[in-house]
């Protein structure tokens, strides 16, 4: 997990591999499910490359934690998540 001094818990940013590990899946599965995860609230930021290359995507750790918390809610609350 990457975090600089002064970053709040909300601002912790994860690589795709770190985000996938936190969700208990592989990176390939994470990418395959990324649209569904974004629909469930997965947030990310694009970080420009300092060398002018391709920007890097980092995932907000707090949004992953919320997805996990929602998945752990009792069954009747999960019905809304499955729609």
ZARO-741060 format. One record per atom (N, C-alpha, C): atom name; x, y, z; residue in one letter. Coordinates in steps of 0.05 Angstrom, whole numbers. Each point is the difference from the previous one (the first is absolute). Example, Ala and Ser with C-alpha at 12.3 -4.5 7.8 and 13.67 -1.06 7.14 Angstrom:
BEGIN
<drenvo><atome>N</atome><x>264</x><y>-114</y><z>156</z><residu>a</residu></drenvo>
<drenvo><atome>CA</atome><x>-18</x><y>24</y><z>0</z><residu>a</residu></drenvo>
<drenvo><atome>C</atome><x>18</x><y>24</y><z>0</z><residu>a</residu></drenvo>
<drenvo><atome>N</atome><x>-7</x><y>21</y><z>-14</z><residu>s</residu></drenvo>
<drenvo><atome>CA</atome><x>16</x><y>24</y><z>1</z><residu>s</residu></drenvo>
<drenvo><atome>C</atome><x>-15</x><y>22</y><z>14</z><residu>s</residu></drenvo>
//
This chain:
BEGIN
<drenvo><atome>N</atome><x>17</x><y>-23</y><z>0</z><residu>x</residu></drenvo>
<drenvo><atome>CA</atome><x>-17</x><y>23</y><z>0</z><residu>x</residu></drenvo>
<drenvo><atome>C</atome><x>18</x><y>25</y><z>0</z><residu>x</residu></drenvo>
<drenvo><atome>N</atome><x>-6</x><y>18</y><z>-17</z><residu>x</residu></drenvo>
<drenvo><atome>CA</atome><x>16</x><y>25</y><z>-1</z><residu>x</residu></drenvo>
<drenvo><atome>C</atome><x>-14</x><y>22</y><z>14</z><residu>x</residu></drenvo>
<drenvo><atome>N</atome><x>14</x><y>14</y><z>17</z><residu>x</residu></drenvo>
<drenvo><atome>CA</atome><x>-11</x><y>23</y><z>14</z><residu>x</residu></drenvo>
<drenvo><atome>C</atome><x>22</x><y>19</y><z>7</z><residu>x</residu></drenvo>
<drenvo><atome>N</atome><x>-4</x><y>25</y><z>-7</z><residu>x</residu></drenvo>
<drenvo><atome>CA</atome><x>20</x><y>20</y><z>7</z><residu>x</residu></drenvo>
<drenvo><atome>C</atome><x>-8</x><y>13</y><z>27</z><residu>x</residu></drenvo>
<drenvo><atome>N</atome><x>19</x><y>13</y><z>12</z><residu>x</residu></drenvo>
<drenvo><atome>CA</atome><x>-5</x><y>14</y><z>25</z><residu>x</residu></drenvo>
<drenvo><atome>C</atome><x>-23</x><y>20</y><z>-5</z><residu>x</residu></drenvo>
<drenvo><atome>N</atome><x>-19</x><y>1</y><z>18</z><residu>x</residu></drenvo>
<drenvo><atome>CA</atome><x>-22</x><y>19</y><z>-3</z><residu>x</residu></drenvo>
<drenvo><atome>C</atome><x>-24</x><y>-11</y><z>-14</z><residu>x</residu></drenvo>
<drenvo><atome>N</atome><x>2</x><y>-23</y><z>-13</z><residu>x</residu></drenvo>
<drenvo><atome>CA</atome><x>-24</x><y>-12</y><z>-13</z><residu>x</residu></drenvo>
<drenvo><atome>C</atome><x>-19</x><y>-10</y><z>21</z><residu>x</residu></drenvo>
<drenvo><atome>N</atome><x>-25</x><y>6</y><z>-4</z><residu>x</residu></drenvo>
<drenvo><atome>CA</atome><x>-21</x><y>-11</y><z>19</z><residu>x</residu></drenvo>
<drenvo><atome>C</atome><x>-6</x><y>-28</y><z>-8</z><residu>x</residu></drenvo>
<drenvo><atome>N</atome><x>-15</x><y>-14</y><z>17</z><residu>x</residu></drenvo>
<drenvo><atome>CA</atome><x>-9</x><y>-27</y><z>-6</z><residu>x</residu></drenvo>
<drenvo><atome>C</atome><x>-16</x><y>-1</y><z>-26</z><residu>x</residu></drenvo>
<drenvo><atome>N</atome><x>-16</x><y>21</y><z>-5</z><residu>x</residu></drenvo>
<drenvo><atome>CA</atome><x>-17</x><y>1</y><z>-24</z><residu>x</residu></drenvo>
<drenvo><atome>C</atome><x>18</x><y>2</y><z>-25</z><residu>x</residu></drenvo>
<drenvo><atome>N</atome><x>24</x><y>11</y><z>3</z><residu>x</residu></drenvo>
<drenvo><atome>CA</atome><x>16</x><y>5</y><z>-23</z><residu>x</residu></drenvo>
<drenvo><atome>C</atome><x>21</x><y>-22</y><z>-6</z><residu>x</residu></drenvo>
<drenvo><atome>N</atome><x>-1</x><y>-22</y><z>15</z><residu>x</residu></drenvo>
<drenvo><atome>CA</atome><x>19</x><y>-22</y><z>-5</z><residu>x</residu></drenvo>
<drenvo><atome>C</atome><x>-5</x><y>-11</y><z>-28</z><residu>x</residu></drenvo>
<drenvo><atome>N</atome><x>20</x><y>-2</y><z>-15</z><residu>x</residu></drenvo>
<drenvo><atome>CA</atome><x>-2</x><y>-9</y><z>-28</z><residu>x</residu></drenvo>
<drenvo><atome>C</atome><x>14</x><y>-26</y><z>-3</z><residu>x</residu></drenvo>
<drenvo><atome>N</atome><x>-13</x><y>-18</y><z>-15</z><residu>x</residu></drenvo>
<drenvo><atome>CA</atome><x>10</x><y>-27</y><z>-4</z><residu>x</residu></drenvo>
<drenvo><atome>C</atome><x>4</x><y>-6</y><z>-30</z><residu>x</residu></drenvo>
<drenvo><atome>N</atome><x>20</x><y>-17</y><z>-6</z><residu>x</residu></drenvo>
<drenvo><atome>CA</atome><x>3</x><y>-9</y><z>-27</z><residu>x</residu></drenvo>
<drenvo><atome>C</atome><x>-22</x><y>-21</y><z>-5</z><residu>x</residu></drenvo>
<drenvo><atome>N</atome><x>-3</x><y>-8</y><z>-25</z><residu>x</residu></drenvo>
<drenvo><atome>CA</atome><x>-20</x><y>-20</y><z>-7</z><residu>x</residu></drenvo>
<drenvo><atome>C</atome><x>5</x><y>-26</y><z>15</z><residu>x</residu></drenvo>
<drenvo><atome>N</atome><x>26</x><y>-8</y><z>2</z><residu>x</residu></drenvo>
<drenvo><atome>CA</atome><x>7</x><y>-25</y><z>14</z><residu>x</residu></drenvo>
<drenvo><atome>C</atome><x>-7</x><y>2</y><z>30</z><residu>x</residu></drenvo>
<drenvo><atome>N</atome><x>5</x><y>24</y><z>12</z><residu>x</residu></drenvo>
<drenvo><atome>CA</atome><x>-6</x><y>3</y><z>28</z><residu>x</residu></drenvo>
<drenvo><atome>C</atome><x>-30</x><y>1</y><z>5</z><residu>x</residu></drenvo>
<drenvo><atome>N</atome><x>-15</x><y>13</y><z>-18</z><residu>x</residu></drenvo>
<drenvo><atome>CA</atome><x>-29</x><y>1</y><z>2</z><residu>x</residu></drenvo>
<drenvo><atome>C</atome><x>-12</x><y>-28</y><z>-3</z><residu>x</residu></drenvo>
<drenvo><atome>N</atome><x>10</x><y>-16</y><z>-19</z><residu>x</residu></drenvo>
<drenvo><atome>CA</atome><x>-9</x><y>-27</y><z>-4</z><residu>x</residu></drenvo>
<drenvo><atome>C</atome><x>5</x><y>-17</y><z>24</z><residu>x</residu></drenvo>
<drenvo><atome>N</atome><x>24</x><y>2</y><z>11</z><residu>x</residu></drenvo>
<drenvo><atome>CA</atome><x>7</x><y>-15</y><z>24</z><residu>x</residu></drenvo>
<drenvo><atome>C</atome><x>-19</x><y>6</y><z>23</z><residu>x</residu></drenvo>
<drenvo><atome>N</atome><x>-6</x><y>26</y><z>3</z><residu>x</residu></drenvo>
<drenvo><atome>CA</atome><x>-17</x><y>9</y><z>22</z><residu>x</residu></drenvo>
<drenvo><atome>C</atome><x>-28</x><y>-12</y><z>-3</z><residu>x</residu></drenvo>
<drenvo><atome>N</atome><x>-9</x><y>-4</y><z>-25</z><residu>x</residu></drenvo>
<drenvo><atome>CA</atome><x>-26</x><y>-11</y><z>-6</z><residu>x</residu></drenvo>
<drenvo><atome>C</atome><x>0</x><y>-31</y><z>-1</z><residu>x</residu></drenvo>
<drenvo><atome>N</atome><x>24</x><y>-12</y><z>3</z><residu>x</residu></drenvo>
<drenvo><atome>CA</atome><x>2</x><y>-29</y><z>0</z><residu>x</residu></drenvo>
<drenvo><atome>C</atome><x>-1</x><y>-13</y><z>-27</z><residu>x</residu></drenvo>
<drenvo><atome>N</atome><x>10</x><y>14</y><z>-21</z><residu>x</residu></drenvo>
<drenvo><atome>CA</atome><x>-1</x><y>-11</y><z>-27</z><residu>x</residu></drenvo>
<drenvo><atome>C</atome><x>26</x><y>7</y><z>-14</z><residu>x</residu></drenvo>
<drenvo><atome>N</atome><x>4</x><y>-12</y><z>-23</z><residu>x</residu></drenvo>
<drenvo><atome>CA</atome><x>24</x><y>5</y><z>-16</z><residu>x</residu></drenvo>
<drenvo><atome>C</atome><x>-4</x><y>26</y><z>-16</z><residu>x</residu></drenvo>
<drenvo><atome>N</atome><x>22</x><y>10</y><z>-10</z><residu>x</residu></drenvo>
<drenvo><atome>CA</atome><x>-1</x><y>25</y><z>-16</z><residu>x</residu></drenvo>
<drenvo><atome>C</atome><x>-16</x><y>-3</y><z>-25</z><residu>x</residu></drenvo>
<drenvo><atome>N</atome><x>2</x><y>-23</y><z>-14</z><residu>x</residu></drenvo>
<drenvo><atome>CA</atome><x>-16</x><y>-4</y><z>-24</z><residu>x</residu></drenvo>
<drenvo><atome>C</atome><x>-30</x><y>0</y><z>6</z><residu>x</residu></drenvo>
<drenvo><atome>N</atome><x>-8</x><y>-13</y><z>21</z><residu>x</residu></drenvo>
<drenvo><atome>CA</atome><x>-28</x><y>0</y><z>8</z><residu>x</residu></drenvo>
<drenvo><atome>C</atome><x>-9</x><y>28</y><z>8</z><residu>x</residu></drenvo>
<drenvo><atome>N</atome><x>17</x><y>14</y><z>14</z><residu>x</residu></drenvo>
<drenvo><atome>CA</atome><x>-6</x><y>28</y><z>7</z><residu>x</residu></drenvo>
<drenvo><atome>C</atome><x>-6</x><y>17</y><z>-25</z><residu>x</residu></drenvo>
<drenvo><atome>N</atome><x>17</x><y>-3</y><z>-20</z><residu>x</residu></drenvo>
<drenvo><atome>CA</atome><x>-4</x><y>15</y><z>-25</z><residu>x</residu></drenvo>
<drenvo><atome>C</atome><x>-26</x><y>-9</y><z>-14</z><residu>x</residu></drenvo>
<drenvo><atome>N</atome><x>-6</x><y>-26</y><z>1</z><residu>x</residu></drenvo>
<drenvo><atome>CA</atome><x>-24</x><y>-11</y><z>-13</z><residu>x</residu></drenvo>
<drenvo><atome>C</atome><x>-25</x><y>11</y><z>14</z><residu>x</residu></drenvo>
<drenvo><atome>N</atome><x>2</x><y>4</y><z>26</z><residu>x</residu></drenvo>
<drenvo><atome>CA</atome><x>-24</x><y>9</y><z>16</z><residu>x</residu></drenvo>
<drenvo><atome>C</atome><x>1</x><y>30</y><z>4</z><residu>x</residu></drenvo>
<drenvo><atome>N</atome><x>18</x><y>14</y><z>-12</z><residu>x</residu></drenvo>
<drenvo><atome>CA</atome><x>3</x><y>29</y><z>6</z><residu>x</residu></drenvo>
<drenvo><atome>C</atome><x>-25</x><y>16</y><z>-5</z><residu>x</residu></drenvo>
<drenvo><atome>N</atome><x>-15</x><y>-6</y><z>-21</z><residu>x</residu></drenvo>
<drenvo><atome>CA</atome><x>-25</x><y>15</y><z>-6</z><residu>x</residu></drenvo>
<drenvo><atome>C</atome><x>-20</x><y>-4</y><z>23</z><residu>x</residu></drenvo>
<drenvo><atome>N</atome><x>-3</x><y>-25</y><z>8</z><residu>x</residu></drenvo>
<drenvo><atome>CA</atome><x>-19</x><y>-6</y><z>22</z><residu>x</residu></drenvo>
<drenvo><atome>C</atome><x>9</x><y>13</y><z>26</z><residu>x</residu></drenvo>
<drenvo><atome>N</atome><x>26</x><y>-1</y><z>5</z><residu>x</residu></drenvo>
<drenvo><atome>CA</atome><x>11</x><y>13</y><z>25</z><residu>x</residu></drenvo>
<drenvo><atome>C</atome><x>-4</x><y>30</y><z>-1</z><residu>x</residu></drenvo>
<drenvo><atome>N</atome><x>4</x><y>12</y><z>-23</z><residu>x</residu></drenvo>
<drenvo><atome>CA</atome><x>-6</x><y>29</y><z>-2</z><residu>x</residu></drenvo>
<drenvo><atome>C</atome><x>-29</x><y>6</y><z>5</z><residu>x</residu></drenvo>
<drenvo><atome>N</atome><x>-18</x><y>-17</y><z>-10</z><residu>x</residu></drenvo>
<drenvo><atome>CA</atome><x>-28</x><y>3</y><z>5</z><residu>x</residu></drenvo>
<drenvo><atome>C</atome><x>-7</x><y>-2</y><z>30</z><residu>x</residu></drenvo>
<drenvo><atome>N</atome><x>17</x><y>-14</y><z>15</z><residu>x</residu></drenvo>
<drenvo><atome>CA</atome><x>-4</x><y>-4</y><z>29</z><residu>x</residu></drenvo>
<drenvo><atome>C</atome><x>14</x><y>22</y><z>16</z><residu>x</residu></drenvo>
<drenvo><atome>N</atome><x>14</x><y>18</y><z>-14</z><residu>x</residu></drenvo>
<drenvo><atome>CA</atome><x>13</x><y>22</y><z>14</z><residu>x</residu></drenvo>
<drenvo><atome>C</atome><x>30</x><y>1</y><z>0</z><residu>x</residu></drenvo>
<drenvo><atome>N</atome><x>13</x><y>-17</y><z>-16</z><residu>x</residu></drenvo>
<drenvo><atome>CA</atome><x>29</x><y>1</y><z>-2</z><residu>x</residu></drenvo>
<drenvo><atome>C</atome><x>9</x><y>26</y><z>-12</z><residu>x</residu></drenvo>
<drenvo><atome>N</atome><x>17</x><y>14</y><z>13</z><residu>x</residu></drenvo>
<drenvo><atome>CA</atome><x>10</x><y>26</y><z>-10</z><residu>x</residu></drenvo>
<drenvo><atome>C</atome><x>30</x><y>-2</y><z>-6</z><residu>x</residu></drenvo>
<drenvo><atome>N</atome><x>8</x><y>15</y><z>-20</z><residu>x</residu></drenvo>
<drenvo><atome>CA</atome><x>28</x><y>1</y><z>-7</z><residu>x</residu></drenvo>
<drenvo><atome>C</atome><x>8</x><y>28</y><z>-8</z><residu>x</residu></drenvo>
<drenvo><atome>N</atome><x>26</x><y>4</y><z>-1</z><residu>x</residu></drenvo>
<drenvo><atome>CA</atome><x>11</x><y>26</y><z>-10</z><residu>x</residu></drenvo>
<drenvo><atome>C</atome><x>21</x><y>-7</y><z>-21</z><residu>x</residu></drenvo>
<drenvo><atome>N</atome><x>2</x><y>18</y><z>-19</z><residu>x</residu></drenvo>
<drenvo><atome>CA</atome><x>21</x><y>-3</y><z>-21</z><residu>x</residu></drenvo>
<drenvo><atome>C</atome><x>23</x><y>19</y><z>8</z><residu>x</residu></drenvo>
<drenvo><atome>N</atome><x>24</x><y>-12</y><z>1</z><residu>x</residu></drenvo>
<drenvo><atome>CA</atome><x>24</x><y>15</y><z>8</z><residu>x</residu></drenvo>
<drenvo><atome>C</atome><x>17</x><y>4</y><z>-26</z><residu>x</residu></drenvo>
<drenvo><atome>N</atome><x>4</x><y>25</y><z>-8</z><residu>x</residu></drenvo>
<drenvo><atome>CA</atome><x>16</x><y>4</y><z>-24</z><residu>x</residu></drenvo>
<drenvo><atome>C</atome><x>29</x><y>-9</y><z>3</z><residu>x</residu></drenvo>
<drenvo><atome>N</atome><x>11</x><y>-9</y><z>-21</z><residu>x</residu></drenvo>
<drenvo><atome>CA</atome><x>28</x><y>-9</y><z>0</z><residu>x</residu></drenvo>
<drenvo><atome>C</atome><x>18</x><y>25</y><z>0</z><residu>x</residu></drenvo>
<drenvo><atome>N</atome><x>21</x><y>-1</y><z>16</z><residu>x</residu></drenvo>
<drenvo><atome>CA</atome><x>18</x><y>22</y><z>1</z><residu>x</residu></drenvo>
<drenvo><atome>C</atome><x>17</x><y>2</y><z>-25</z><residu>x</residu></drenvo>
<drenvo><atome>N</atome><x>2</x><y>-22</y><z>-15</z><residu>x</residu></drenvo>
<drenvo><atome>CA</atome><x>16</x><y>-1</y><z>-24</z><residu>x</residu></drenvo>
<drenvo><atome>C</atome><x>-17</x><y>5</y><z>-25</z><residu>x</residu></drenvo>
<drenvo><atome>N</atome><x>-25</x><y>6</y><z>4</z><residu>x</residu></drenvo>
<drenvo><atome>CA</atome><x>-18</x><y>6</y><z>-23</z><residu>x</residu></drenvo>
<drenvo><atome>C</atome><x>-12</x><y>-25</y><z>-13</z><residu>x</residu></drenvo>
<drenvo><atome>N</atome><x>4</x><y>-23</y><z>13</z><residu>x</residu></drenvo>
<drenvo><atome>CA</atome><x>-11</x><y>-25</y><z>-10</z><residu>x</residu></drenvo>
<drenvo><atome>C</atome><x>-29</x><y>-4</y><z>8</z><residu>x</residu></drenvo>
<drenvo><atome>N</atome><x>-8</x><y>-25</y><z>0</z><residu>x</residu></drenvo>
<drenvo><atome>CA</atome><x>-27</x><y>-8</y><z>6</z><residu>x</residu></drenvo>
<drenvo><atome>C</atome><x>-6</x><y>5</y><z>30</z><residu>x</residu></drenvo>
<drenvo><atome>N</atome><x>-23</x><y>12</y><z>6</z><residu>x</residu></drenvo>
<drenvo><atome>CA</atome><x>-7</x><y>4</y><z>29</z><residu>x</residu></drenvo>
<drenvo><atome>C</atome><x>-5</x><y>-27</y><z>14</z><residu>x</residu></drenvo>
<drenvo><atome>N</atome><x>3</x><y>1</y><z>26</z><residu>x</residu></drenvo>
<drenvo><atome>CA</atome><x>-4</x><y>-24</y><z>17</z><residu>x</residu></drenvo>
<drenvo><atome>C</atome><x>-26</x><y>2</y><z>15</z><residu>x</residu></drenvo>
<drenvo><atome>N</atome><x>-14</x><y>-22</y><z>2</z><residu>x</residu></drenvo>
<drenvo><atome>CA</atome><x>-25</x><y>-1</y><z>15</z><residu>x</residu></drenvo>
<drenvo><atome>C</atome><x>6</x><y>-11</y><z>28</z><residu>x</residu></drenvo>
<drenvo><atome>N</atome><x>-11</x><y>14</y><z>20</z><residu>x</residu></drenvo>
<drenvo><atome>CA</atome><x>3</x><y>-9</y><z>28</z><residu>x</residu></drenvo>
<drenvo><atome>C</atome><x>-29</x><y>-1</y><z>12</z><residu>x</residu></drenvo>
<drenvo><atome>N</atome><x>-5</x><y>-20</y><z>16</z><residu>x</residu></drenvo>
<drenvo><atome>CA</atome><x>-26</x><y>-4</y><z>12</z><residu>x</residu></drenvo>
<drenvo><atome>C</atome><x>-1</x><y>10</y><z>28</z><residu>x</residu></drenvo>
<drenvo><atome>N</atome><x>-23</x><y>12</y><z>7</z><residu>x</residu></drenvo>
<drenvo><atome>CA</atome><x>-4</x><y>12</y><z>27</z><residu>x</residu></drenvo>
<drenvo><atome>C</atome><x>-6</x><y>-23</y><z>20</z><residu>x</residu></drenvo>
<drenvo><atome>N</atome><x>17</x><y>-4</y><z>19</z><residu>x</residu></drenvo>
<drenvo><atome>CA</atome><x>-3</x><y>-22</y><z>19</z><residu>x</residu></drenvo>
<drenvo><atome>C</atome><x>-27</x><y>2</y><z>15</z><residu>x</residu></drenvo>
<drenvo><atome>N</atome><x>-9</x><y>23</y><z>8</z><residu>x</residu></drenvo>
<drenvo><atome>CA</atome><x>-25</x><y>3</y><z>15</z><residu>x</residu></drenvo>
<drenvo><atome>C</atome><x>-24</x><y>-10</y><z>-17</z><residu>x</residu></drenvo>
<drenvo><atome>N</atome><x>1</x><y>4</y><z>-26</z><residu>x</residu></drenvo>
<drenvo><atome>CA</atome><x>-22</x><y>-10</y><z>-17</z><residu>x</residu></drenvo>
<drenvo><atome>C</atome><x>-1</x><y>-30</y><z>0</z><residu>x</residu></drenvo>
<drenvo><atome>N</atome><x>24</x><y>-13</y><z>0</z><residu>x</residu></drenvo>
<drenvo><atome>CA</atome><x>1</x><y>-29</y><z>1</z><residu>x</residu></drenvo>
<drenvo><atome>C</atome><x>-10</x><y>-10</y><z>27</z><residu>x</residu></drenvo>
<drenvo><atome>N</atome><x>7</x><y>14</y><z>21</z><residu>x</residu></drenvo>
<drenvo><atome>CA</atome><x>-9</x><y>-8</y><z>27</z><residu>x</residu></drenvo>
<drenvo><atome>C</atome><x>-30</x><y>2</y><z>2</z><residu>x</residu></drenvo>
<drenvo><atome>N</atome><x>-12</x><y>20</y><z>-13</z><residu>x</residu></drenvo>
<drenvo><atome>CA</atome><x>-30</x><y>2</y><z>0</z><residu>x</residu></drenvo>
<drenvo><atome>C</atome><x>-13</x><y>-23</y><z>-16</z><residu>x</residu></drenvo>
<drenvo><atome>N</atome><x>12</x><y>-8</y><z>-22</z><residu>x</residu></drenvo>
<drenvo><atome>CA</atome><x>-11</x><y>-22</y><z>-16</z><residu>x</residu></drenvo>
<drenvo><atome>C</atome><x>1</x><y>-26</y><z>17</z><residu>x</residu></drenvo>
<drenvo><atome>N</atome><x>22</x><y>-4</y><z>14</z><residu>x</residu></drenvo>
<drenvo><atome>CA</atome><x>2</x><y>-23</y><z>18</z><residu>x</residu></drenvo>
<drenvo><atome>C</atome><x>-20</x><y>1</y><z>22</z><residu>x</residu></drenvo>
<drenvo><atome>N</atome><x>-3</x><y>23</y><z>13</z><residu>x</residu></drenvo>
<drenvo><atome>CA</atome><x>-20</x><y>3</y><z>22</z><residu>x</residu></drenvo>
<drenvo><atome>C</atome><x>-28</x><y>-5</y><z>-11</z><residu>x</residu></drenvo>
<drenvo><atome>N</atome><x>-7</x><y>10</y><z>-23</z><residu>x</residu></drenvo>
<drenvo><atome>CA</atome><x>-26</x><y>-5</y><z>-12</z><residu>x</residu></drenvo>
<drenvo><atome>C</atome><x>-5</x><y>-30</y><z>-5</z><residu>x</residu></drenvo>
<drenvo><atome>N</atome><x>21</x><y>-13</y><z>-9</z><residu>x</residu></drenvo>
<drenvo><atome>CA</atome><x>-2</x><y>-29</y><z>-6</z><residu>x</residu></drenvo>
<drenvo><atome>C</atome><x>-5</x><y>-16</y><z>26</z><residu>x</residu></drenvo>
<drenvo><atome>N</atome><x>9</x><y>10</y><z>22</z><residu>x</residu></drenvo>
<drenvo><atome>CA</atome><x>-3</x><y>-14</y><z>26</z><residu>x</residu></drenvo>
<drenvo><atome>C</atome><x>-26</x><y>5</y><z>14</z><residu>x</residu></drenvo>
<drenvo><atome>N</atome><x>-16</x><y>18</y><z>-11</z><residu>x</residu></drenvo>
<drenvo><atome>CA</atome><x>-26</x><y>6</y><z>13</z><residu>x</residu></drenvo>
<drenvo><atome>C</atome><x>-18</x><y>-24</y><z>-1</z><residu>x</residu></drenvo>
<drenvo><atome>N</atome><x>-20</x><y>-1</y><z>19</z><residu>x</residu></drenvo>
<drenvo><atome>CA</atome><x>-19</x><y>-23</y><z>0</z><residu>x</residu></drenvo>
<drenvo><atome>C</atome><x>-13</x><y>-3</y><z>-28</z><residu>x</residu></drenvo>
<drenvo><atome>N</atome><x>-10</x><y>-24</y><z>-5</z><residu>x</residu></drenvo>
<drenvo><atome>CA</atome><x>-11</x><y>-8</y><z>-26</z><residu>x</residu></drenvo>
<drenvo><atome>C</atome><x>-22</x><y>19</y><z>-10</z><residu>x</residu></drenvo>
<drenvo><atome>N</atome><x>-18</x><y>10</y><z>17</z><residu>x</residu></drenvo>
<drenvo><atome>CA</atome><x>-21</x><y>17</y><z>-11</z><residu>x</residu></drenvo>
<drenvo><atome>C</atome><x>11</x><y>26</y><z>-10</z><residu>x</residu></drenvo>
<drenvo><atome>N</atome><x>22</x><y>9</y><z>11</z><residu>x</residu></drenvo>
<drenvo><atome>CA</atome><x>13</x><y>25</y><z>-10</z><residu>x</residu></drenvo>
<drenvo><atome>C</atome><x>14</x><y>-6</y><z>-26</z><residu>x</residu></drenvo>
<drenvo><atome>N</atome><x>9</x><y>-24</y><z>-5</z><residu>x</residu></drenvo>
<drenvo><atome>CA</atome><x>15</x><y>-7</y><z>-24</z><residu>x</residu></drenvo>
<drenvo><atome>C</atome><x>-18</x><y>0</y><z>-25</z><residu>x</residu></drenvo>
<drenvo><atome>N</atome><x>-25</x><y>-4</y><z>3</z><residu>x</residu></drenvo>
<drenvo><atome>CA</atome><x>-18</x><y>-2</y><z>-23</z><residu>x</residu></drenvo>
<drenvo><atome>C</atome><x>3</x><y>25</y><z>-17</z><residu>x</residu></drenvo>
<drenvo><atome>N</atome><x>3</x><y>23</y><z>12</z><residu>x</residu></drenvo>
<drenvo><atome>CA</atome><x>4</x><y>25</y><z>-15</z><residu>x</residu></drenvo>
<drenvo><atome>C</atome><x>26</x><y>0</y><z>-15</z><residu>x</residu></drenvo>
<drenvo><atome>N</atome><x>20</x><y>-13</y><z>11</z><residu>x</residu></drenvo>
<drenvo><atome>CA</atome><x>26</x><y>0</y><z>-14</z><residu>x</residu></drenvo>
<drenvo><atome>C</atome><x>0</x><y>-18</y><z>-25</z><residu>x</residu></drenvo>
<drenvo><atome>N</atome><x>-17</x><y>-20</y><z>0</z><residu>x</residu></drenvo>
<drenvo><atome>CA</atome><x>0</x><y>-19</y><z>-22</z><residu>x</residu></drenvo>
<drenvo><atome>C</atome><x>-15</x><y>10</y><z>-25</z><residu>x</residu></drenvo>
<drenvo><atome>N</atome><x>-15</x><y>21</y><z>3</z><residu>x</residu></drenvo>
<drenvo><atome>CA</atome><x>-16</x><y>11</y><z>-22</z><residu>x</residu></drenvo>
<drenvo><atome>C</atome><x>16</x><y>15</y><z>-19</z><residu>x</residu></drenvo>
//
